[in-house]
Amino acid sequence: MDHLDRQREYRKVDTSSSSDFRSHCIVRASRVSTEARHRNPDTDLIHNPHPSDMIAELNSGKLLMVDSRRRNGLILIKRFHAEFAGPGAAVGGAFDADSQQAIPVGDFCLVCPLSPQERQKAFGIRRHWVRLTEQLTAKPAALERSQMLLTQFEQYFDAATVVQIPDRALALLIGVFPQTIRRARQSDR
């Protein structure tokens, strides 16, 4: 590592399992080695943790990717529905120009894809997450869909993380009312 690399400060979004934008913090490291948590500090995004800045970044047309090395994801709230982008999924670009809100889930971080192959893989992973959500919506009963979604999220993340996700965001993922998500949460206890 040369002298300039030691002086450079790298910043990344790190929410420490919080879905509330106000609790995000910018982590700064004055020395980042090649064996750091992320593969390349030059591609980790510099973010201001305010929701309007996150949406502006996603709506800018720049293609980003949910960090594939963390247990994290992003719920993208659109006008009439929501989409979940899990680890490795592409976000931003043409996909999310209509996003109104973004809710990070888990140990959240966005990175820039390094190569055309990585971009293509991220597109495929995004399609995969959409298909998984679509499978949950195949159940005709709203309460059953809600319980399945909560079960899936609790298996991937943990119960404490899932509790922090707003009912409205989960409801928009599978086409139910927020009250149905609330009822499903209560019946799981």
N, C-alpha and C positions, 0 to 999 in steps of 0.2 A: 504494500500500500504506500503510495507516494505522499509527499507533504500536503499537496492540495486536497487529496482525498481525506486526510485526517482533519483538515480545517472545515471541510464542507459539512453542513448540517442537513440531514435527511429527515423528512417528516412523513408520517403516514397516519391514516385514520385508525384509531384503535378504540373500540367502544367497550371493551371488557364486559361483554355479554349484556349490554344494555340496549334497549330499543328506543330509548328517549334521547333525541338529538342533543338536548341540553347537557346530558351527562357525558358526551363524547369528549375525548381529550386528544390533543395532538401530542404524539410521542416524538421526542427529538433525541437523536443519537449522534454524538459528534464523531464516533468511529463505528463504521459498519464494515464488518469483514465479509468475505465472500461466503462464509458459512453462517451468515446471519439468518434470521427467521424467513426472510424473503430472498428470492433468487437473485435480484439485482436492484439495489437501492435506487438506481437511476430511473427505474420503471415504476417504483412505488409512487402512488399519487400524493401530491401535496393538496391537502384539503383544509378548508375552513369548516368546522363542524356544524355550522348553522344549516337548517333544513333548506332554506332558499338557495344556498350555495351548492348543496348536494344536487338539488333539482336542476339548477342552472348547468351544472357539469353534465348531468345525464341528458338534458335537453339540448346541449351544445352540438350534438352530432358526433362527438368523439367516442370511439369505441373503447370500452373498458372491460374489465373482467373481475368477477368476484374471486378473491384469492383462493386457489385450490388447495392450499396447504393448511387451511384453517377450517374449523367447524363453524361455518358462518353462511349467511345468505342475505338476500335483500328482497323485501316485499315492495313491489312497485305498484302504487295506487294509481289507476287510470280513471277515466271519467265514470265508467259503469262497472268496472271489474278490477281485480288485482292479479298480479302475476308474481310467482316466487322464482327468483334466480338463485340457485344454490352454488356451492363451490365449483369454480371453473367455468361458470356460465358467463356469456357475453351480456353486457348491459350498456345502455347508452346507444349511440349510433342511431340507425333508423328504427330500432326496436322500441325505444322509449321516449321518443320526441313528445309524446302526449302524456307523460307521467306528471301527476299532480303532487305526489308525495312519495318519499322513499323511507322505508322503515328497515334499518339494519337489524339483523338477528344474529346472536352469538358473538363470537370473537371477530368482528367485522373488519375487513380491509379490502380495498379495491386496488388493482394493479393494471398496468397497460400490457396488452399482449405484445410479446417480443418479436414474433415472426408471423408471416401469412399462415403457416401451418397451425400456430397456436390460436390465431383468430378463427380459423376454420373449425378447429376442435372446440373452441368456446361457443361457436354458433350451434354445433351439434349438441353440446351439453345443455344449452339454453332450451333447445327443442325437447331434449330428454326431460327437463324439469317441467315443461309445459305439459307433456304427455302424462307424467306422473300425477299432476294436478287434475288433468282431464279424467284419469281413471277414478279419482276420488269423487268426481261429480257424476259418475255413471249411476250411483245409488239414487233411487227416486226419493227416498225419505230424507228430508232436510236434517233431522236430528242424527240419523245414522251417518250422513256425510260429515257432519260436524264432529262426531265422535271419532270417525276414522281419521280426519285431518289432525285432530288433537293427538291421537295415538301416534300417528306418523311423526309429527313434529317432536313429541316427547321422546320417541325412540331415537331420533337423530340428534336433537339437542338434549336438553334436560328439562324437567318440569319447571324449575325456577326460571329458566329462560322463556319458556312458552307462556308462563303466567304474565310476563311483561308485554307480550304482543297484544295490541288493542283488539277487542272483539270485532270491531268494524273491519279491520284489515284482514283478519281470518275469514270473516263472513264474505267479503268481496272475492276471496280466492275461490270459493266453491259455490257462490250464488245462493247464500242463505241470509236471513236477517241476523243482525248482531245478537238479538235476544236468544236465538237458537244456539249460537256459540256459547253464550252465557249459561244456558240450560245444560248444554253438553259438559261444560266445565264443572257445573255443580253435580251432575250425575256421576262424574268420574271420581268424586271425592269419597 
